[in-house]
Amino acid sequence: MKNLRMREKLDLGECIDVNKIGHSIGAGLFVLDVYEDGTDYCDAANDQWIWSIGKHAVSGKIMAAIDTRFYQNPHYECLWLR
């Protein structure tokens, strides 16, 4: 892992690797099994921070992305924004 701050936050329990609580469905997009408020999120396998997490208005699926696609998206309730 090149991102030392990410490694530090993971080691301290201040960050959650989305690969451990969900699965990838495409480049930089994940379906999460759980969401925990008050923590940071990353894709540790690719050294990428998660920038937004949203809950789909119809299906209730919780999604995470390495961009801000869930912020002000009418189809998602934005749960988290970096």
Secondary structure as UniProt FT lines:
FT   HELIX           4..12
FT   STRAND          15..17
FT   HELIX           18..21
FT   STRAND          22..26
FT   TURN            27..28
FT   STRAND          29..32
FT   TURN            37..38
FT   STRAND          40..43
FT   HELIX           44..46
FT   STRAND          48..49
FT   STRAND          52..56
FT   TURN            57..59
FT   STRAND          62..65
FT   TURN            69..72
FT   TURN            74..75
FT   STRAND          76..81
//
